[in-house]
Structures are given as structure tokens and as C-alpha cells.
């Protein structure tokens, strides 16, 4: 079992930055790739990005490339989502996820093994 707890959401103006954190617990956290999804009101859950077990590889949704960065601190069992140049369309609940497999493509929500409860990010125009 892996437990994921997100934090860092909030209200920010367009063009601003936020950093989300996700603390993972469980004996085998290091065996999982960690990712982020988001869900905007009235929309389906959407893949944002993923980081490999080692932290050496990442893959992102096209619309966030160059603005969002995922990093991982294995000593703290924490994954981060640094979000810069935020846009109103980035408004969503952001979920931390864990998956057994890392590959460089858009994940489907059903492929993720564990989910956090989410943290709300609101970007005002």
C-alpha cells in the first residue's frame, strides 16, 4: 500500500507560481513512478506529468511543458510539482498518483495504482 498526501494548493494570479508537494508513505514507495493528474470543473481527469523511480526521467502534458517541473526527493519520499506562468485554464484539483510502470506517453487515470485526495489550484485572470 502507498499513501499519498498533497499540499500547496491555493489561489494565485495568472502569471504566478505555486509549488505542490506530495508526501508518499509505504514500504515500497521507491518502486513506483510518481505522477500528477488534474481535474477541472466539468472535465475528465487529465494527465499532467510523471517522474521515474530514480527521478532521472520526466514526461509532461504538452500544454504544461516548459512551465511545470516535476522533481522527486527520495530521502523525503516527496514529489513536487513546480508550476510557473500559471494560466486560468490550469485551475483544477491536482492529484498525486503512483504507478508501477514508467513510460513516456500520456497516462490514463485507470493506469495509476494509488491516488491522493487532491489539492485545489485556482488561477485568477
C-alpha positions in Angstrom: 0.0 0.0 0.0 1.1 3.6 -0.8 -0.5 6.6 0.8 -0.2 10.0 -0.9 -0.9 13.3 0.7 -0.8 16.5 -1.4 -0.3 20.1 -0.1 0.4 23.5 -1.5 -2.7 24.4 -3.5 -4.3 27.8 -3.3 -5.3 30.9 -5.2 -2.8 32.6 -7.4 -3.0 35.3 -10.1 -2.3 34.5 -13.8 1.4 34.5 -14.4 2.2 33.5 -10.9 3.8 30.3 -9.4 2.9 27.6 -7.0 4.7 24.5 -5.8 2.7 21.4 -4.9 4.1 18.7 -2.7 3.1 15.2 -2.2 4.4 13.0 0.6 4.3 9.3 -0.1 4.4 6.7 2.6 4.6 2.9 2.4 7.3 0.4 2.4 7.7 0.3 -1.4 7.4 3.9 -2.4 10.7 3.8 -4.2 9.3 1.1 -6.5 6.8 3.5 -8.0 6.9 6.2 -10.6 5.0 9.2 -9.3 2.8 11.5 -11.3 0.3 14.3 -11.2 -3.2 14.5 -12.7 -5.7 17.3 -12.6 -9.4 17.7 -12.9 -11.1 20.9 -13.8 -14.8 21.5 -13.1 -16.9 19.6 -15.5 -14.0 17.9 -17.2 -12.4 14.5 -17.0 -9.3 13.8 -15.1 -6.2 14.7 -17.1 -2.6 13.5 -17.0 -0.1 16.3 -16.2 3.2 14.6 -15.8 5.2 11.8 -14.4 8.7 11.2 -12.9 10.5 7.9 -13.0 11.5 5.8 -9.9 15.0 7.2 -10.0 13.9 10.8 -10.7 16.1 10.8 -13.7 13.3 11.0 -16.3 10.1 13.0 -16.6 7.3 13.4 -19.1 4.7 16.1 -19.4 1.4 17.1 -21.0 2.2 19.3 -23.9 0.3 22.3 -22.6 2.4 22.4 -19.4 5.9 21.7 -20.9 8.3 24.5 -20.1 6.0 25.8 -17.3 5.7 22.8 -15.0 8.5 20.8 -13.5 8.3 17.6 -11.5 11.0 16.6 -9.1 11.5 13.9 -6.5 13.3 13.8 -3.2 13.7 10.1 -2.4 15.1 10.8 1.1 11.9 12.6 2.0 9.6 10.4 -0.1 8.3 13.5 -1.6 7.4 14.5 -5.1 7.0 18.2 -6.2 5.1 19.9 -9.0 6.6 23.4 -9.6 4.1 25.4 -11.6 5.2 28.6 -13.2 3.5 31.1 -15.6 0.1 29.8 -14.4 -2.9 30.4 -16.6 -6.6 30.4 -15.7 -7.0 27.1 -17.6 -4.7 25.5 -15.1 -7.4 25.8 -12.5 -8.2 22.3 -11.2 -7.9 19.9 -8.4 -4.4 18.4 -8.7 -3.9 14.8 -7.7 -0.7 13.0 -6.8 -0.5 9.4 -8.2 1.7 6.4 -8.1 2.2 3.8 -10.8 4.3 0.7 -11.2 5.3 1.4 -14.8 7.1 4.4 -16.1 6.8 5.2 -19.8 6.9 8.4 -21.8 3.3 8.8 -23.0 0.1 10.2 -21.7 -1.2 8.0 -18.9 -4.9 7.1 -18.4 -6.3 7.6 -15.0 -7.1 3.8 -14.8 -3.4 3.0 -15.1 -2.5 4.6 -11.8 -2.3 2.4 -8.8 -2.7 4.9 -6.0 -4.2 8.4 -5.6 -4.0 11.2 -3.2 -7.2 13.2 -2.2 -6.2 16.2 -4.3 -5.4 19.9 -3.7 -7.2 22.7 -5.3 -5.3 25.2 -7.5 -7.2 28.3 -8.6 -5.7 30.7 -11.1 -7.4 34.1 -11.4 -7.3 36.2 -14.5 
